[in-house]
């Protein structure tokens, strides 16, 4: 069923992914079966679990809307294949147009009108920041937010909010580490979104570059997410003649920057953020030849890379897409993001058993150690009551004009692991 304009809602039963590797020690057997009687909070019954979601189906970040649409398809598959402990998932997803005020409106709608058990994978730094205090005051899980801002890992002050992807700060530390190891004397130019998304990357670069930041960064210009173009910023950064261009932008602006560099015939070492690595949503629109040689870091398998075609996780993903979302662009990374995150949610709910309370959802989410089948080998989802950073390892990769090629070791972006000097 569809619940409201620009929304997606489905009901059904669950499907277990074939090769989700689990290591679970924290929940003892007594805890798993904590009570003989089922326990339910609003959003859960003997037959249904209501899960909310907020996604930019319209507005400047609408390219990400495919994530929400894939999640709807995923839970339809879940529902068609047996359910999560016998219960159907009612997935209710609303559009916030990438607007914080609209996100607040939709969060209230989900919690107060739809009475969801949790809000899963709400998208965007500004939108999640706008609803964070509300979600925590209502004791409703703001579960696995789709944003890498470091603020989602603050269990002391916001115990009902937890991230998923590596934080932007962690990712930026890996870029800074790479630069110091391979280009220690380089001049750096930075384009960054003028909000918490951009500022977290700047903090990560400073964590590693430290006193060298002021010496190495010769230009750092912000852009507003509501602006039509970033062409003037790119031209201004080029004027400073940096050797490395760090492009801290969402897909629309990342594609613009790639095209502008080609138009200017400017060829610095170009680093883009992981949020803008989609071949279908960013690199194809920018022109694959224009994007050739761009660097980034990742943790998820590339849907366009044939090296993963025989991997069981990728085969499961392709089978799912062929049946439940065949019209989607197979070169976009968003559907695989949704597939992987949704499998994580299914595992959390499965482990809750018949204790379908919001408190139990958060206890399970804050005590994970598992692998997701379509992440690169070695990447694990690990959390604890004091560590709300599920993913902290990435690997560098380079776009060859057709697909991303991985290189180097898996890198640890935690502050105590990042280097501050080259090898």
N, C-alpha and C positions, 0 to 999 in steps of 0.2 A: 504494500500500500504506500501511497505517497501522502505525506502529511504537510501540506502547506506549499506555497509557492517557493520555487528555488530550493526544494528540499528533496531528500531521498530517504525512504524508510522501507524496511522490509521485515518480514517475519519468516521463521523457518527453523530447521534443526542442524546439528553440527557435523563437520567432517574433520577427521584427524589427519594431519599431514603425515606423509609416509615416513620421513626420516628426520624428525626433529629430535636432536640428541639432547637429552636432559641429564644434568647432574644436580641432584637435589638432596641436600643433607639437612638443611635448616628446619624444615617442617617434619617433626617427628611423627610417627604413626598416630600417636594419641592426638596430635594437633590437627592432622588431616581429618580425623573423624571426631572432632572436638565434641560434638553433641549428637545424640541419637535423633533428636528432633531438628528438622530444617530450620534455619534462621533466615529471615528475609528483611531487607530494608526496602524503602520505596524503589521501584524499578525491577524488582525480582519477585517471581511467584513460582509455583510448582511447574508451570508450563512455559514461562517467558522471562527473558532478561532484556530490559530496555537499556540500550547504550546510545548516548548522544554524541554528536560530532559537529564541529563548526569549521567550515571550509570556504575559501574564496572562489566561489563558482563564477563570480563576476568581479570587475574591478581590475586594478593594475597587476594583481598576482593571479589572475584567473587561469594561467597555465597550470597551476597546481590543482585546479579543480578535478583533474583526472584522478588524483589520489582518492578523493572522496567517492567518486563514481566507481573506482575499482574496489574500494572497501565495501560498498553496497553490493557489488557483484560477489565479492568474497563471502560475505555473510549469507548471501543467497545460496552459495555452494555449501557453506556450513549447514544451513538449514535443510538442504536437500539430502544430506548424507549422515543424519543421525543425531545431530545436536550436541550440545555441551552438557554432559551429564543429564541428557534427556530433555533439555529446555531449548526453546527456540530463541533466536536473537532477533530483536526488533531494533534495527539500526536506524536512528533518526538523525539526519544530517541537514544542517541549515547553512545558508549562504550569509556571510558577513561582508562580502565585497572588499575584504582586506581593510575594513574600517573598525577601529577599536570600539567606537560607540555602538556600532551595529553588533559587534561581538558580545558586548555586555547585554544587549537586548536579547540576543539569541541564547546566551547562557542562562539568563533568567527564565526564558521560555522553556528550555530543556529541563531545568531543575524544578521550577514551580508549576509549570503546566503539564509537561510530559512526564515529570517525576522519574527521570532516568537514574539508573544505579550509579553510573559514572559518565563523565564526558571524556571520550577517548580521542586522542590525536587531534585536538584543536590546532589550527594552523596559524603560524605567524607570531613573531616576537611581540609586536605592539598589541595585537589582539589578545594574546595570552596574558600579557602584563595587565591589560585592562580588566580581565576577569579573575586574576589570581586571588586577590583579597576576598572577593565575593565567594569563590569556590571554597576557599579555606574557612571562611566564616560559616558556611553552610555544611562543612564537613562532607563535601562531595568530591570524590577523586577527580583531579585534573590530570588524567592519566596518559603518559607517554606523549607529551606535547610535541608537535612538529615544529621545532625551532631549537637552535643550538645555543641560545642565550644561556650564560652561566647561571642566571638567577633561578633556573628550575632545579638546581641542586642545593637547596637550602632547607633541609628537613627540620632544622631547629625552629625556623620562623614560618615555613610553609610546608607542614608535613603532609598536606593533601595534594601537592603538586610534584610531579616527577617527569623528567625529560626522557628522551630515547636516544637520539643521535648524538655523536660526539659534539661537545659544546664548540661554539665558534672560537672560543679562546683556546681550547685544546687544538683545534685544527690550525689556527694561526701559529701556534708554537711550533708545529711540525713544519710549516713553511719557513719560519724564521730559522729553524734548525737546519733545514735543507740549504738555505741561502748562506748561512755561516760556514757550512761544511764545503760547499761547492763554489760559492761566489762571495768570499769574505770581504772583498773590497768594492763590491758593487754599489752603485747609486740606485736608490729605490724611489719609485713614484707610486702613490696609492690613490685609488678612487674608492670612496666608501659611502655607503648609505648613511644618512644623517639621523641615526636612531640607535637603539641598543644593539641591533644587528651589526651595524658598522663599528660601533665603539668596542664591542667585545673582541673583534678581530684586531683592532689597534692595541688593545690591552695584551692580547696574546703575543703579538709581535714584540711589544715592549718587554714582556716577561723574559724573552730569550735574548733579544738584541741589547737590552739594558742601556748602558751609557752610549752604545754604538748607534742607538736608534736616531738620535739627533744628528749624528754625523752621516749616516747612510741614507736617511729619508730626505730627499731633496724637494719633494712635492707631495702634499696630502690634501686632496680636495673632496668635500662632501657633495652629495646630491640629494635632493628631496624626492621621496617616492612618488609624489604627485606630479613631478616635472615630466614634460613630454619627451625630453631627450637629455643625454649626458655628453653630447658632442663637444660643447664648449669646455667642459672639464677635461676631457681627453686631450684636446688641443693644448690647453694650458699646461697639463702635466708633461706632454711631449716637449714643450718649450724648455722645461728644466733638464732635459736630456738624461733621464734615468736609464740605467741598463736593465732594470727589472720593473715591470708594471704589475702591481698587485690589484686585481679587479674584484673588489668586495661588493658584488652586486647581485640582485635577483635576476631571473632569466631574461626578462624584457630588456633590462639595461645591460646585462652581460652580452647579449647578442648585439646590441647597439655598439658597445665598445669594441667588440671584435670586428664588426664591419667598419667602424671609424678608423681603427688602426690600419686596416687594409687600404682604405681610401687615402690615408696619409702616407702610405708606403713606409710605415714605421714598424720595426721588427724587434722590439725588446724581448727579453725572456718574460713571457706572459703567464701569470698565475691566476686562475679563476677559483672561486670558492666551490665547495662540493654541492651547494644548493643549485648551482648552474652548470652542472656537467651533463645534463641530458642531451644526448645526440639529437633526439627528435624535437625537443622543445627549445633548444638553444643553438647547438652547433650547426644543424641543418639550416635553420632560418638565417644564421649569420653567414653561412657559406662554408662548407667543410674545408675547402682549400684555405680560406681565411683563418680557420681555426687550427690548422695543422701546426703541431709543435707546442700547443698550449699545455701547461702543467696544472695538475690539481692533486688532491689526495682523496682516497675513498676507502670504503669498507664493504660496499655492496657489489656483487657481481654485475658486470656490464651486459645488458640484454643484447647488445649488438656484437658482442665478442664471441666468435665461434668456439673459443677454447672451453667455454662453459656449457656448450650444447649437450654434452653427454653426462653432465653432472646431474644427479638425481633431483636436486633442488630446482635446477633450471628446467628440467623436464616436467616436474610437477607444476611449475609456474606456467609453462607454455600450454600444458594440458588444461589448466584452469582458464587461461585467457581464451583459448580456442572455444571452450564451451560456454563461458559465462560473460565474456566481454570481447567478442571477436572483432568488433568494429574499432577497437582502440588502435592507436598508432603503436606498432610493435617496437619502434625505435625509441620511444619515450621511457625514461627511467621511473617516472611516477608510479605506474602500475606495480612495478616490482617493490617500490617503497611500501605501497599499500599492502601487498601480499605478505611481505616480511613482518611488518608491524602488526598486521591483523593476526598472523600466526602467534605472535607474542601475546596478544590479548587473549586469544583462545586458550593458550596454556595457563595464563593467570586465572582465568575463570574456571578452567578444569580443576586446578589445584584448590580452588575454594570449596569444591564439593557442594554440600548442601548448606554451607555457611555463606550465604550470598548477602553479606552485609558490606557496607562501604569500608568499614574498618578492616575487614578481612581482605578485601581487594587491595588495600594499601599495604597491609602486612605481607602479603604474598609478593606484590610488586617490588617491595623493598628488601626482598631476600631471594634474589634470583642468581642462578649460575647455569646458563644454557647456551647452546649454539642455535642459530637460525639458519635454516638450510640453504638459503641463497645469499649468504654473506661470504666473503672470501675466507679461506681457511685460516684459522687462528683467531678470528674475531669472536669474542664471547660477550654475551649479555650478563653483566655481573653487577649486582647491587647489594647494599646492606642498609640497615637502618640509619647509618651515618654517611652513606655514599649513594647519592642519587644520580650518579653519572653511569648509565648502563653501558655505554661504549666509549672507550678511551684509546683505542688503537686504530691507526689508519696506515695506508700504504701509498706512496707517491705513484702517480700515473701520468702518462703523456698521450695526447691525442695524435694519431698518425694520419688523420684525414678521413678515416673510416670508422675507427673505434679507439677506445682507450687501451693503452698498453701499460701494464703494471711494471714497476721496476723498484729495486732496492728492497730492504727488509720491512717488516711490519714495524711501525714506529709508535712509541708510547708518548702521548701528549700530556701526561700529567706533569704538573709544575716541577716536581722533584726529580723527574726523569729527563726533562728537556735540557739540552746542552746550551752553554752560553759562549762556547768557543769552537772553532773548527777543529777537525781531526788534525 
